[in-house]
C-alpha cells in the first residue's frame, strides 16, 4: 500500500480510535459524534504539540 | 386494647434499580464471542448498532495494520515487550487467527509504515479488550439500554 503520509496515517489512526472510543463511552448518536470529535481533536492536537516540542530538542 | 396508629409517613420511593441483566446470557460465551468476533458480544446482547460499529472498525484497523506492513509479534518470553505486543495482537480475535493461517503479518521493518502498522494491529487488539469489558458490563446489567 502506497500510503506513506505520516500526517494522513496519524489522522486515520486517530479517527478509528475516536469512533470506537466514542461508541464505547456514549449511548446516543449525538453524544457519540461529539465525543468522537473530542477524542480525534485531542489525539491529533497532542501529536502536533508533541511533534513541535520534539523538534526543538537536540535528539 | 387501643388500635395501633397507622403510619402517616409517605411511602419511600423505590430505589433506582440497575438495568436488568440481558436475559442472563452466560458470561463465558459473551467473552468468547466478543473476543473471537469483535462486537459479537454486543450483537448477541442486542446492542446491534454498537456491535456493528465494532464489527466493522476493529477488523478494519487490523487489516489496515497488515496492509501497512505491520507485524504480528511472536510470544517471546525473553523479550517482555514483544510478548506484550503478542498478547495485544491475539486480542483481535478471529482476524488474528485468519492472518496467521494465511501467513501474513510477518512485518517489514524497513518499510516506512512499519511502526504505524504495528500501532494499528496492537491497538485493534487492545480496543477489542475494552469492547469485551463493555459487553461484560452490559451482560451484568450495569449499563442501561439507551
N, CA and C atoms of all chains as a GROMACS GRO file, in nm:
protein
  615
    1UNK      N    1   0.085  -0.119   0.000
    1UNK     CA    2   0.000   0.000   0.000
    1UNK      C    3   0.088   0.124   0.000
    2UNK      N    4   0.062   0.214  -0.093
    2UNK     CA    5   0.144   0.334  -0.102
    2UNK      C    6   0.079   0.447  -0.023
    3UNK      N    7   0.076   0.429   0.108
    3UNK     CA    8   0.015   0.530   0.195
    3UNK      C    9   0.121   0.568   0.296
    4UNK      N   10   0.202   0.666   0.259
    4UNK     CA   11   0.320   0.694   0.340
    4UNK      C   12   0.317   0.832   0.405
    5UNK      N   13   0.205   0.902   0.395
    5UNK     CA   14   0.198   1.031   0.462
    5UNK      C   15   0.177   1.011   0.611
    6UNK      N   16   0.273   1.054   0.689
    6UNK     CA   17   0.264   1.035   0.834
    6UNK      C   18   0.142   1.107   0.891
    7UNK      N   19   0.117   1.227   0.840
    7UNK     CA   20   0.003   1.305   0.891
    7UNK      C   21  -0.128   1.233   0.861
    8UNK      N   22  -0.138   1.181   0.739
    8UNK     CA   23  -0.261   1.111   0.699
    8UNK      C   24  -0.280   0.984   0.782
    9UNK      N   25  -0.172   0.911   0.801
    9UNK     CA   26  -0.182   0.787   0.879
    9UNK      C   27  -0.218   0.816   1.024
   10UNK      N   28  -0.160   0.923   1.076
   10UNK     CA   29  -0.192   0.962   1.214
   10UNK      C   30  -0.340   0.999   1.225
   11UNK      N   31  -0.389   1.074   1.126
   11UNK     CA   32  -0.530   1.114   1.128
   11UNK      C   33  -0.620   0.991   1.113
   12UNK      N   34  -0.580   0.897   1.029
   12UNK     CA   35  -0.659   0.774   1.010
   12UNK      C   36  -0.664   0.695   1.141
   13UNK      N   37  -0.549   0.683   1.205
   13UNK     CA   38  -0.543   0.611   1.333
   13UNK      C   39  -0.631   0.680   1.438
   14UNK      N   40  -0.616   0.812   1.446
   14UNK     CA   41  -0.694   0.888   1.545
   14UNK      C   42  -0.843   0.876   1.516
   15UNK      N   43  -0.880   0.875   1.388
   15UNK     CA   44  -1.020   0.862   1.350
   15UNK      C   45  -1.078   0.728   1.393
   16UNK      N   46  -1.002   0.622   1.368
   16UNK     CA   47  -1.050   0.488   1.407
   16UNK      C   48  -1.066   0.477   1.558
   17UNK      N   49  -0.965   0.523   1.631
   17UNK     CA   50  -0.972   0.515   1.778
   17UNK      C   51  -1.086   0.602   1.831
   18UNK      N   52  -1.105   0.718   1.768
   18UNK     CA   53  -1.210   0.810   1.814
   18UNK      C   54  -1.348   0.748   1.795
   19UNK      N   55  -1.370   0.684   1.681
   19UNK     CA   56  -1.502   0.624   1.655
   19UNK      C   57  -1.530   0.511   1.756
   20UNK      N   58  -1.433   0.421   1.772
   20UNK     CA   59  -1.454   0.308   1.863
   20UNK      C   60  -1.469   0.359   2.007
   21UNK      N   61  -1.384   0.453   2.046
   21UNK     CA   62  -1.391   0.506   2.183
   21UNK      C   63  -1.522   0.575   2.211
   22UNK      N   64  -1.568   0.655   2.115
   22UNK     CA   65  -1.693   0.728   2.136
   22UNK      C   66  -1.812   0.633   2.145
   23UNK      N   67  -1.813   0.532   2.060
   23UNK     CA   68  -1.925   0.435   2.064
   23UNK      C   69  -1.923   0.356   2.194
   24UNK      N   70  -1.802   0.331   2.244
   24UNK     CA   71  -1.791   0.261   2.373
   24UNK      C   72  -1.842   0.347   2.488
   25UNK      N   73  -1.806   0.475   2.485
   25UNK     CA   74  -1.831   0.560   2.600
   25UNK      C   75  -1.972   0.616   2.606
   26UNK      N   76  -2.029   0.646   2.490
   26UNK     CA   77  -2.158   0.716   2.487
   26UNK      C   78  -2.266   0.630   2.424
   27UNK      N   79  -2.390   0.670   2.447
   27UNK     CA   80  -2.502   0.588   2.401
   27UNK      C   81  -2.581   0.650   2.287
   28UNK      N   82  -2.601   0.781   2.289
   28UNK     CA   83  -2.680   0.841   2.182
   28UNK      C   84  -2.588   0.888   2.070
   29UNK      N   85  -2.645   0.897   1.951
   29UNK     CA   86  -2.565   0.934   1.833
   29UNK      C   87  -2.503   1.073   1.849
   30UNK      N   88  -2.581   1.163   1.906
   30UNK     CA   89  -2.532   1.300   1.924
   30UNK      C   90  -2.411   1.303   2.019
   31UNK      N   91  -2.425   1.231   2.130
   31UNK     CA   92  -2.314   1.226   2.227
   31UNK      C   93  -2.192   1.158   2.166
   32UNK      N   94  -2.219   1.053   2.087
   32UNK     CA   95  -2.108   0.980   2.025
   32UNK      C   96  -2.032   1.068   1.926
   33UNK      N   97  -2.108   1.146   1.847
   33UNK     CA   98  -2.043   1.234   1.748
   33UNK      C   99  -1.957   1.338   1.818
   34UNK      N  100  -2.011   1.394   1.925
   34UNK     CA  101  -1.936   1.497   1.999
   34UNK      C  102  -1.811   1.436   2.064
   35UNK      N  103  -1.829   1.319   2.123
   35UNK     CA  104  -1.717   1.253   2.190
   35UNK      C  105  -1.609   1.212   2.089
   36UNK      N  106  -1.652   1.162   1.973
   36UNK     CA  107  -1.555   1.123   1.870
   36UNK      C  108  -1.476   1.245   1.823
   37UNK      N  109  -1.544   1.356   1.805
   37UNK     CA  110  -1.474   1.478   1.762
   37UNK      C  111  -1.373   1.522   1.868
   38UNK      N  112  -1.411   1.510   1.995
   38UNK     CA  113  -1.320   1.549   2.104
   38UNK      C  114  -1.198   1.458   2.109
   39UNK      N  115  -1.222   1.328   2.098
   39UNK     CA  116  -1.110   1.233   2.104
   39UNK      C  117  -1.017   1.254   1.985
   40UNK      N  118  -1.077   1.268   1.866
   40UNK     CA  119  -0.996   1.289   1.745
   40UNK      C  120  -0.912   1.417   1.759
   41UNK      N  121  -0.977   1.525   1.799
   41UNK     CA  122  -0.906   1.653   1.814
   41UNK      C  123  -0.796   1.643   1.918
   42UNK      N  124  -0.824   1.574   2.027
   42UNK     CA  125  -0.723   1.560   2.133
   42UNK      C  126  -0.602   1.481   2.084
   43UNK      N  127  -0.628   1.371   2.014
   43UNK     CA  128  -0.517   1.288   1.967
   43UNK      C  129  -0.431   1.362   1.865
   44UNK      N  130  -0.497   1.423   1.767
   44UNK     CA  131  -0.421   1.493   1.662
   44UNK      C  132  -0.352   1.616   1.721
   45UNK      N  133  -0.424   1.689   1.805
   45UNK     CA  134  -0.366   1.809   1.867
   45UNK      C  135  -0.245   1.773   1.952
   46UNK      N  136  -0.258   1.670   2.034
   46UNK     CA  137  -0.146   1.629   2.121
   46UNK      C  138  -0.027   1.585   2.037
   47UNK      N  139  -0.053   1.513   1.927
   47UNK     CA  140   0.057   1.468   1.842
   47UNK      C  141   0.130   1.586   1.779
   48UNK      N  142   0.053   1.687   1.736
   48UNK     CA  143   0.117   1.804   1.673
   48UNK      C  144   0.197   1.884   1.777
   49UNK      N  145   0.141   1.900   1.895
   49UNK     CA  146   0.213   1.974   2.000
   49UNK      C  147   0.341   1.901   2.040
   50UNK      N  148   0.329   1.770   2.062
   50UNK     CA  149   0.448   1.692   2.098
   50UNK      C  150   0.550   1.694   1.986
   51UNK      N  151   0.502   1.691   1.863
   51UNK     CA  152   0.593   1.697   1.748
   51UNK      C  153   0.674   1.825   1.748
   52UNK      N  154   0.607   1.936   1.777
   52UNK     CA  155   0.678   2.064   1.781
   52UNK      C  156   0.776   2.071   1.897
   53UNK      N  157   0.737   2.017   2.011
   53UNK     CA  158   0.830   2.017   2.126
   53UNK      C  159   0.954   1.934   2.093
   54UNK      N  160   0.932   1.818   2.033
   54UNK     CA  161   1.046   1.732   1.997
   54UNK      C  162   1.135   1.799   1.893
   55UNK      N  163   1.075   1.882   1.809
   55UNK     CA  164   1.153   1.949   1.704
   55UNK      C  165   1.264   2.034   1.764
   56UNK      N  166   1.235   2.094   1.880
   56UNK     CA  167   1.334   2.184   1.942
   56UNK      C  168   1.434   2.110   2.031
   57UNK      N  169   1.409   1.983   2.055
   57UNK     CA  170   1.502   1.907   2.138
   57UNK      C  171   1.616   1.852   2.052
   58UNK      N  172   1.739   1.865   2.100
   58UNK     CA  173   1.854   1.816   2.022
   58UNK      C  174   1.869   1.665   2.034
   59UNK      N  175   1.781   1.592   1.969
   59UNK     CA  176   1.789   1.445   1.975
   59UNK      C  177   1.858   1.395   1.849
   60UNK      N  178  -5.830  -0.260   7.422
   60UNK     CA  179  -5.698  -0.254   7.358
   60UNK      C  180  -5.701  -0.149   7.249
   61UNK      N  181  -5.607  -0.058   7.263
   61UNK     CA  182  -5.603   0.050   7.164
   61UNK      C  183  -5.551   0.001   7.030
   62UNK      N  184  -5.614   0.052   6.928
   62UNK     CA  185  -5.568   0.014   6.794
   62UNK      C  186  -5.435   0.080   6.764
   63UNK      N  187  -5.353   0.010   6.693
   63UNK     CA  188  -5.221   0.067   6.658
   63UNK      C  189  -5.240   0.184   6.562
   64UNK      N  190  -5.173   0.295   6.593
   64UNK     CA  191  -5.187   0.408   6.500
   64UNK      C  192  -5.126   0.373   6.364
   65UNK      N  193  -5.199   0.413   6.263
   65UNK     CA  194  -5.147   0.387   6.129
   65UNK      C  195  -5.038   0.487   6.096
   66UNK      N  196  -4.943   0.444   6.028
   66UNK     CA  197  -4.830   0.531   5.994
   66UNK      C  198  -4.872   0.635   5.891
   67UNK      N  199  -4.833   0.762   5.918
   67UNK     CA  200  -4.865   0.870   5.825
   67UNK      C  201  -4.748   0.899   5.731
   68UNK      N  202  -4.643   0.823   5.751
   68UNK     CA  203  -4.525   0.852   5.667
   68UNK      C  204  -4.554   0.816   5.522
   69UNK      N  205  -4.512   0.902   5.433
   69UNK     CA  206  -4.532   0.866   5.292
   69UNK      C  207  -4.445   0.747   5.255
   70UNK      N  208  -4.495   0.673   5.159
   70UNK     CA  209  -4.420   0.556   5.115
   70UNK      C  210  -4.286   0.598   5.058
   71UNK      N  211  -4.183   0.525   5.097
   71UNK     CA  212  -4.049   0.558   5.048
   71UNK      C  213  -4.040   0.523   4.900
   72UNK      N  214  -3.990   0.615   4.821
   72UNK     CA  215  -3.978   0.582   4.677
   72UNK      C  216  -3.880   0.468   4.657
   73UNK      N  217  -3.914   0.386   4.564
   73UNK     CA  218  -3.828   0.270   4.538
   73UNK      C  219  -3.693   0.316   4.488
   74UNK      N  220  -3.588   0.248   4.536
   74UNK     CA  221  -3.452   0.280   4.490
   74UNK      C  222  -3.440   0.247   4.343
   75UNK      N  223  -3.365   0.332   4.271
   75UNK     CA  224  -3.350   0.303   4.129
   75UNK      C  225  -3.280   0.170   4.108
   76UNK      N  226  -3.344   0.085   4.034
   76UNK     CA  227  -3.287  -0.048   4.014
   76UNK      C  228  -3.194  -0.045   3.894
   77UNK      N  229  -3.086  -0.120   3.902
   77UNK     CA  230  -2.997  -0.126   3.786
   77UNK      C  231  -3.068  -0.190   3.669
   78UNK      N  232  -3.014  -0.164   3.553
   78UNK     CA  233  -3.074  -0.222   3.434
   78UNK      C  234  -3.074  -0.374   3.446
   79UNK      N  235  -3.178  -0.433   3.396
   79UNK     CA  236  -3.190  -0.578   3.407
   79UNK      C  237  -3.082  -0.646   3.326
   80UNK      N  238  -3.022  -0.752   3.380
   80UNK     CA  239  -2.923  -0.826   3.300
   80UNK      C  240  -2.985  -0.875   3.171
   81UNK      N  241  -2.906  -0.879   3.069
   81UNK     CA  242  -2.957  -0.913   2.936
   81UNK      C  243  -2.994  -1.060   2.929
   82UNK      N  244  -3.112  -1.093   2.982
   82UNK     CA  245  -3.170  -1.226   2.972
   82UNK      C  246  -3.070  -1.334   3.013
   83UNK      N  247  -2.989  -1.302   3.113
   83UNK     CA  248  -2.897  -1.400   3.174
   83UNK      C  249  -2.818  -1.479   3.071
   84UNK      N  250  -2.745  -1.406   2.986
   84UNK     CA  251  -2.657  -1.473   2.890
   84UNK      C  252  -2.534  -1.524   2.967
   85UNK      N  253  -2.488  -1.643   2.933
   85UNK     CA  254  -2.368  -1.695   3.001
   85UNK      C  255  -2.248  -1.604   2.974
   86UNK      N  256  -2.186  -1.559   3.082
   86UNK     CA  257  -2.077  -1.462   3.068
   86UNK      C  258  -1.962  -1.516   2.985
   87UNK      N  259  -1.930  -1.644   3.007
   87UNK     CA  260  -1.816  -1.702   2.935
   87UNK      C  261  -1.840  -1.695   2.783
   88UNK      N  262  -1.964  -1.718   2.742
   88UNK     CA  263  -1.994  -1.711   2.599
   88UNK      C  264  -1.988  -1.568   2.548
   89UNK      N  265  -2.029  -1.473   2.633
   89UNK     CA  266  -2.019  -1.331   2.594
   89UNK      C  267  -1.873  -1.295   2.570
   90UNK      N  268  -1.785  -1.339   2.662
   90UNK     CA  269  -1.642  -1.311   2.647
   90UNK      C  270  -1.588  -1.376   2.519
   91UNK      N  271  -1.621  -1.504   2.503
   91UNK     CA  272  -1.566  -1.579   2.391
   91UNK      C  273  -1.611  -1.521   2.257
   92UNK      N  274  -1.741  -1.493   2.250
   92UNK     CA  275  -1.795  -1.437   2.126
   92UNK      C  276  -1.738  -1.297   2.100
   93UNK      N  277  -1.730  -1.218   2.207
   93UNK     CA  278  -1.677  -1.083   2.194
   93UNK      C  279  -1.531  -1.082   2.154
   94UNK      N  280  -1.458  -1.182   2.198
   94UNK     CA  281  -1.315  -1.189   2.164
   94UNK      C  282  -1.297  -1.236   2.019
   95UNK      N  283  -1.364  -1.346   1.985
   95UNK     CA  284  -1.343  -1.403   1.851
   95UNK      C  285  -1.397  -1.311   1.742
   96UNK      N  286  -1.516  -1.259   1.763
   96UNK     CA  287  -1.578  -1.171   1.664
   96UNK      C  288  -1.591  -1.033   1.727
   97UNK      N  289  -1.506  -0.938   1.689
   97UNK     CA  290  -1.515  -0.806   1.751
   97UNK      C  291  -1.658  -0.750   1.739
   98UNK      N  292  -1.716  -0.716   1.853
   98UNK     CA  293  -1.854  -0.668   1.855
   98UNK      C  294  -1.956  -0.780   1.866
   99UNK      N  295  -1.911  -0.904   1.861
   99UNK     CA  296  -2.002  -1.018   1.867
   99UNK      C  297  -2.079  -1.024   1.998
  100UNK      N  298  -2.012  -0.988   2.106
  100UNK     CA  299  -2.078  -0.988   2.237
  100UNK      C  300  -2.193  -0.889   2.240
  101UNK      N  301  -2.168  -0.770   2.184
  101UNK     CA  302  -2.273  -0.668   2.180
  101UNK      C  303  -2.389  -0.713   2.092
  102UNK      N  304  -2.356  -0.772   1.979
  102UNK     CA  305  -2.462  -0.818   1.888
  102UNK      C  306  -2.549  -0.923   1.958
  103UNK      N  307  -2.485  -1.013   2.030
  103UNK     CA  308  -2.559  -1.119   2.098
  103UNK      C  309  -2.646  -1.063   2.211
  104UNK      N  310  -2.597  -0.954   2.272
  104UNK     CA  311  -2.672  -0.894   2.382
  104UNK      C  312  -2.777  -0.795   2.334
  105UNK      N  313  -2.790  -0.783   2.202
  105UNK     CA  314  -2.895  -0.697   2.148
  105UNK      C  315  -2.853  -0.554   2.123
  106UNK      N  316  -2.727  -0.521   2.144
  106UNK     CA  317  -2.678  -0.386   2.115
  106UNK      C  318  -2.625  -0.386   1.972
  107UNK      N  319  -2.717  -0.390   1.878
  107UNK     CA  320  -2.677  -0.416   1.740
  107UNK      C  321  -2.598  -0.302   1.677
  108UNK      N  322  -2.638  -0.178   1.705
  108UNK     CA  323  -2.568  -0.065   1.643
  108UNK      C  324  -2.422  -0.062   1.687
  109UNK      N  325  -2.404  -0.069   1.819
  109UNK     CA  326  -2.267  -0.070   1.870
  109UNK      C  327  -2.191  -0.191   1.817
  110UNK      N  328  -2.255  -0.304   1.818
  110UNK     CA  329  -2.191  -0.427   1.771
  110UNK      C  330  -2.143  -0.416   1.627
  111UNK      N  331  -2.227  -0.359   1.541
  111UNK     CA  332  -2.188  -0.346   1.400
  111UNK      C  333  -2.073  -0.248   1.383
  112UNK      N  334  -2.074  -0.140   1.463
  112UNK     CA  335  -1.962  -0.045   1.454
  112UNK      C  336  -1.831  -0.115   1.490
  113UNK      N  337  -1.832  -0.192   1.598
  113UNK     CA  338  -1.711  -0.264   1.637
  113UNK      C  339  -1.675  -0.371   1.534
  114UNK      N  340  -1.777  -0.436   1.481
  114UNK     CA  341  -1.754  -0.542   1.382
  114UNK      C  342  -1.687  -0.489   1.256
  115UNK      N  343  -1.715  -0.364   1.223
  115UNK     CA  344  -1.654  -0.304   1.104
  115UNK      C  345  -1.519  -0.241   1.140
  116UNK      N  346  -1.517  -0.160   1.247
  116UNK     CA  347  -1.399  -0.078   1.274
  116UNK      C  348  -1.277  -0.160   1.319
  117UNK      N  349  -1.297  -0.257   1.407
  117UNK     CA  350  -1.181  -0.327   1.462
  117UNK      C  351  -1.112  -0.416   1.358
  118UNK      N  352  -1.187  -0.498   1.281
  118UNK     CA  353  -1.118  -0.571   1.173
  118UNK      C  354  -1.058  -0.477   1.068
  119UNK      N  355  -1.124  -0.363   1.045
  119UNK     CA  356  -1.068  -0.265   0.951
  119UNK      C  357  -0.932  -0.213   1.000
  120UNK      N  358  -0.924  -0.184   1.127
  120UNK     CA  359  -0.796  -0.141   1.184
  120UNK      C  360  -0.692  -0.251   1.172
  121UNK      N  361  -0.734  -0.374   1.197
  121UNK     CA  362  -0.641  -0.488   1.190
  121UNK      C  363  -0.588  -0.505   1.048
  122UNK      N  364  -0.679  -0.502   0.951
  122UNK     CA  365  -0.638  -0.520   0.810
  122UNK      C  366  -0.550  -0.402   0.766
  123UNK      N  367  -0.585  -0.282   0.811
  123UNK     CA  368  -0.501  -0.166   0.778
  123UNK      C  369  -0.360  -0.186   0.832
  124UNK      N  370  -0.351  -0.236   0.953
  124UNK     CA  371  -0.220  -0.262   1.013
  124UNK      C  372  -0.139  -0.361   0.931
  125UNK      N  373  -0.205  -0.465   0.883
  125UNK     CA  374  -0.135  -0.563   0.799
  125UNK      C  375  -0.092  -0.499   0.667
  126UNK      N  376  -0.182  -0.418   0.610
  126UNK     CA  377  -0.151  -0.354   0.481
  126UNK      C  378  -0.037  -0.253   0.495
  127UNK      N  379  -0.017  -0.202   0.616
  127UNK     CA  380   0.091  -0.106   0.639
  127UNK      C  381   0.220  -0.177   0.682
  128UNK      N  382   0.229  -0.305   0.652
  128UNK     CA  383   0.350  -0.384   0.680
  128UNK      C  384   0.374  -0.405   0.828
  129UNK      N  385   0.269  -0.402   0.906
  129UNK     CA  386   0.284  -0.429   1.048
  129UNK      C  387   0.313  -0.576   1.073
  130UNK      N  388   0.354  -0.604   1.195
  130UNK     CA  389   0.398  -0.740   1.229
  130UNK      C  390   0.308  -0.798   1.338
  131UNK      N  391   0.275  -0.925   1.324
  131UNK     CA  392   0.209  -0.998   1.431
  131UNK      C  393   0.320  -1.060   1.516
  132UNK      N  394   0.336  -1.009   1.635
  132UNK     CA  395   0.453  -1.045   1.716
  132UNK      C  396   0.441  -1.186   1.771
  133UNK      N  397   0.555  -1.254   1.785
  133UNK     CA  398   0.554  -1.389   1.844
  133UNK      C  399   0.557  -1.381   1.996
  134UNK      N  400   0.516  -1.489   2.061
  134UNK     CA  401   0.525  -1.496   2.207
  134UNK      C  402   0.669  -1.528   2.244
  135UNK      N  403   0.740  -1.425   2.286
  135UNK     CA  404   0.880  -1.442   2.319
  135UNK      C  405   0.902  -1.402   2.464
  136UNK      N  406   0.921  -1.501   2.550
  136UNK     CA  407   0.937  -1.471   2.693
  136UNK      C  408   1.067  -1.398   2.721
  137UNK      N  409   1.163  -1.412   2.632
  137UNK     CA  410   1.291  -1.344   2.652
  137UNK      C  411   1.282  -1.195   2.626
  138UNK      N  412   1.177  -1.152   2.560
  138UNK     CA  413   1.160  -1.010   2.526
  138UNK      C  414   1.020  -0.968   2.571
  139UNK      N  415   1.008  -0.916   2.694
  139UNK     CA  416   0.876  -0.890   2.750
  139UNK      C  417   0.790  -0.796   2.665
  140UNK      N  418   0.849  -0.695   2.604
  140UNK     CA  419   0.769  -0.602   2.525
  140UNK      C  420   0.710  -0.670   2.402
  141UNK      N  421   0.789  -0.758   2.342
  141UNK     CA  422   0.738  -0.836   2.228
  141UNK      C  423   0.624  -0.928   2.272
  142UNK      N  424   0.641  -0.988   2.390
  142UNK     CA  425   0.536  -1.076   2.442
  142UNK      C  426   0.407  -0.997   2.468
  143UNK      N  427   0.421  -0.876   2.522
  143UNK     CA  428   0.302  -0.794   2.547
  143UNK      C  429   0.235  -0.757   2.415
  144UNK      N  430   0.315  -0.724   2.316
  144UNK     CA  431   0.258  -0.690   2.185
  144UNK      C  432   0.186  -0.812   2.125
  145UNK      N  433   0.243  -0.930   2.151
  145UNK     CA  434   0.179  -1.052   2.100
  145UNK      C  435   0.043  -1.073   2.167
  146UNK      N  436   0.037  -1.047   2.298
  146UNK     CA  437  -0.091  -1.061   2.370
  146UNK      C  438  -0.193  -0.962   2.311
  147UNK      N  439  -0.147  -0.840   2.286
  147UNK     CA  440  -0.238  -0.740   2.227
  147UNK      C  441  -0.284  -0.784   2.088
  148UNK      N  442  -0.194  -0.843   2.010
  148UNK     CA  443  -0.232  -0.892   1.877
  148UNK      C  444  -0.341  -0.998   1.886
  149UNK      N  445  -0.324  -1.091   1.978
  149UNK     CA  446  -0.421  -1.201   1.993
  149UNK      C  447  -0.558  -1.145   2.034
  150UNK      N  448  -0.557  -1.031   2.101
  150UNK     CA  449  -0.683  -0.969   2.144
  150UNK      C  450  -0.776  -0.938   2.029
  151UNK      N  451  -0.725  -0.931   1.908
  151UNK     CA  452  -0.810  -0.901   1.793
  151UNK      C  453  -0.903  -1.017   1.758
  152UNK      N  454  -0.873  -1.136   1.810
  152UNK     CA  455  -0.964  -1.249   1.790
  152UNK      C  456  -0.947  -1.320   1.658
  153UNK      N  457  -1.060  -1.349   1.594
  153UNK     CA  458  -1.059  -1.428   1.470
  153UNK      C  459  -0.970  -1.368   1.359
  154UNK      N  460  -0.971  -1.235   1.340
  154UNK     CA  461  -0.882  -1.179   1.237
  154UNK      C  462  -0.736  -1.218   1.258
  155UNK      N  463  -0.694  -1.228   1.384
  155UNK     CA  464  -0.556  -1.268   1.414
  155UNK      C  465  -0.530  -1.410   1.363
  156UNK      N  466  -0.622  -1.501   1.396
  156UNK     CA  467  -0.601  -1.641   1.357
  156UNK      C  468  -0.610  -1.658   1.205
  157UNK      N  469  -0.697  -1.582   1.141
  157UNK     CA  470  -0.706  -1.588   0.995
  157UNK      C  471  -0.575  -1.539   0.934
  158UNK      N  472  -0.524  -1.429   0.987
  158UNK     CA  473  -0.397  -1.376   0.935
  158UNK      C  474  -0.284  -1.475   0.955
  159UNK      N  475  -0.282  -1.540   1.070
  159UNK     CA  476  -0.178  -1.641   1.096
  159UNK      C  477  -0.191  -1.757   0.999
  160UNK      N  478  -0.316  -1.798   0.975
  160UNK     CA  479  -0.338  -1.911   0.885
  160UNK      C  480  -0.298  -1.877   0.742
  161UNK      N  481  -0.316  -1.750   0.704
  161UNK     CA  482  -0.280  -1.708   0.569
  161UNK      C  483  -0.132  -1.674   0.558
  162UNK      N  484  -0.063  -1.673   0.668
  162UNK     CA  485   0.081  -1.647   0.665
  162UNK      C  486   0.116  -1.500   0.643
  163UNK      N  487   0.023  -1.412   0.671
  163UNK     CA  488   0.054  -1.269   0.661
  163UNK      C  489   0.087  -1.215   0.800
  164UNK      N  490   0.145  -1.095   0.802
  164UNK     CA  491   0.179  -1.038   0.932
  164UNK      C  492   0.323  -1.062   0.971
  165UNK      N  493   0.406  -1.094   0.873
  165UNK     CA  494   0.548  -1.112   0.904
  165UNK      C  495   0.612  -0.978   0.936
  166UNK      N  496   0.555  -0.870   0.883
  166UNK     CA  497   0.611  -0.737   0.908
  166UNK      C  498   0.732  -0.711   0.821
  167UNK      N  499   0.752  -0.584   0.787
  167UNK     CA  500   0.869  -0.546   0.708
  167UNK      C  501   0.930  -0.425   0.777
  168UNK      N  502   1.033  -0.450   0.857
  168UNK     CA  503   1.089  -0.346   0.943
  168UNK      C  504   1.146  -0.228   0.864
  169UNK      N  505   1.182  -0.252   0.737
  169UNK     CA  506   1.240  -0.145   0.657
  169UNK      C  507   1.133  -0.056   0.596
  170UNK      N  508   1.009  -0.098   0.605
  170UNK     CA  509   0.901  -0.019   0.547
  170UNK      C  510   0.880   0.110   0.626
  171UNK      N  511   0.847   0.216   0.553
  171UNK     CA  512   0.822   0.346   0.617
  171UNK      C  513   0.704   0.336   0.714
  172UNK      N  514   0.609   0.251   0.682
  172UNK     CA  515   0.485   0.244   0.761
  172UNK      C  516   0.485   0.131   0.863
  173UNK      N  517   0.601   0.069   0.885
  173UNK     CA  518   0.608  -0.046   0.976
  173UNK      C  519   0.553  -0.014   1.115
  174UNK      N  520   0.599   0.097   1.173
  174UNK     CA  521   0.555   0.131   1.309
  174UNK      C  522   0.406   0.166   1.312
  175UNK      N  523   0.360   0.232   1.207
  175UNK     CA  524   0.216   0.263   1.200
  175UNK      C  525   0.136   0.133   1.194
  176UNK      N  526   0.185   0.039   1.114
  176UNK     CA  527   0.117  -0.089   1.104
  176UNK      C  528   0.108  -0.158   1.238
  177UNK      N  529   0.220  -0.156   1.311
  177UNK     CA  530   0.219  -0.217   1.445
  177UNK      C  531   0.120  -0.146   1.536
  178UNK      N  532   0.117  -0.013   1.528
  178UNK     CA  533   0.024   0.063   1.613
  178UNK      C  534  -0.121   0.024   1.583
  179UNK      N  535  -0.153   0.009   1.455
  179UNK     CA  536  -0.290  -0.031   1.418
  179UNK      C  537  -0.321  -0.172   1.470
  180UNK      N  538  -0.227  -0.264   1.451
  180UNK     CA  539  -0.252  -0.404   1.491
  180UNK      C  540  -0.267  -0.417   1.643
  181UNK      N  541  -0.176  -0.353   1.716
  181UNK     CA  542  -0.180  -0.363   1.861
  181UNK      C  543  -0.304  -0.294   1.916
  182UNK      N  544  -0.334  -0.176   1.862
  182UNK     CA  545  -0.449  -0.101   1.914
  182UNK      C  546  -0.580  -0.173   1.884
  183UNK      N  547  -0.588  -0.239   1.769
  183UNK     CA  548  -0.711  -0.313   1.738
  183UNK      C  549  -0.737  -0.420   1.843
  184UNK      N  550  -0.631  -0.490   1.884
  184UNK     CA  551  -0.648  -0.593   1.987
  184UNK      C  552  -0.684  -0.535   2.122
  185UNK      N  553  -0.619  -0.424   2.159
  185UNK     CA  554  -0.647  -0.364   2.290
  185UNK      C  555  -0.788  -0.304   2.294
  186UNK      N  556  -0.829  -0.242   2.184
  186UNK     CA  557  -0.966  -0.188   2.182
  186UNK      C  558  -1.068  -0.300   2.191
  187UNK      N  559  -1.037  -0.414   2.130
  187UNK     CA  560  -1.131  -0.528   2.141
  187UNK      C  561  -1.142  -0.574   2.285
  188UNK      N  562  -1.032  -0.564   2.360
  188UNK     CA  563  -1.039  -0.598   2.502
  188UNK      C  564  -1.134  -0.504   2.575
  189UNK      N  565  -1.128  -0.375   2.542
  189UNK     CA  566  -1.221  -0.279   2.603
  189UNK      C  567  -1.364  -0.310   2.564
  190UNK      N  568  -1.384  -0.350   2.439
  190UNK     CA  569  -1.518  -0.384   2.391
  190UNK      C  570  -1.573  -0.504   2.470
  191UNK      N  571  -1.486  -0.602   2.498
  191UNK     CA  572  -1.529  -0.719   2.575
  191UNK      C  573  -1.568  -0.677   2.717
  192UNK      N  574  -1.492  -0.586   2.776
  192UNK     CA  575  -1.526  -0.538   2.910
  192UNK      C  576  -1.660  -0.465   2.909
  193UNK      N  577  -1.684  -0.389   2.803
  193UNK     CA  578  -1.813  -0.320   2.790
  193UNK      C  579  -1.927  -0.422   2.778
  194UNK      N  580  -1.904  -0.527   2.700
  194UNK     CA  581  -2.007  -0.633   2.686
  194UNK      C  582  -2.031  -0.700   2.821
  195UNK      N  583  -1.925  -0.716   2.898
  195UNK     CA  584  -1.938  -0.773   3.033
  195UNK      C  585  -2.031  -0.687   3.119
  196UNK      N  586  -2.010  -0.556   3.115
  196UNK     CA  587  -2.095  -0.466   3.194
  196UNK      C  588  -2.240  -0.472   3.148
  197UNK      N  589  -2.260  -0.480   3.018
  197UNK     CA  590  -2.397  -0.488   2.966
  197UNK      C  591  -2.462  -0.619   3.011
  198UNK      N  592  -2.387  -0.728   3.003
  198UNK     CA  593  -2.443  -0.859   3.040
  198UNK      C  594  -2.480  -0.862   3.188
  199UNK      N  595  -2.407  -0.787   3.272
  199UNK     CA  596  -2.438  -0.785   3.415
  199UNK      C  597  -2.545  -0.682   3.448
  200UNK      N  598  -2.592  -0.609   3.348
  200UNK     CA  599  -2.697  -0.510   3.372
  200UNK      C  600  -2.645  -0.381   3.432
  201UNK      N  601  -2.517  -0.355   3.418
  201UNK     CA  602  -2.462  -0.232   3.474
  201UNK      C  603  -2.481  -0.113   3.381
  202UNK      N  604  -2.520  -0.140   3.257
  202UNK     CA  605  -2.542  -0.031   3.162
  202UNK      C  606  -2.686  -0.038   3.115
  203UNK      N  607  -2.750   0.077   3.120
  203UNK     CA  608  -2.891   0.079   3.079
  203UNK      C  609  -2.904   0.087   2.929
  204UNK      N  610  -3.014   0.035   2.881
  204UNK     CA  611  -3.044   0.041   2.737
  204UNK      C  612  -3.071   0.187   2.701
  205UNK      N  613  -3.001   0.242   2.601
  205UNK     CA  614  -3.025   0.382   2.566
  205UNK      C  615  -3.167   0.403   2.510
   0.00000   0.00000   0.00000
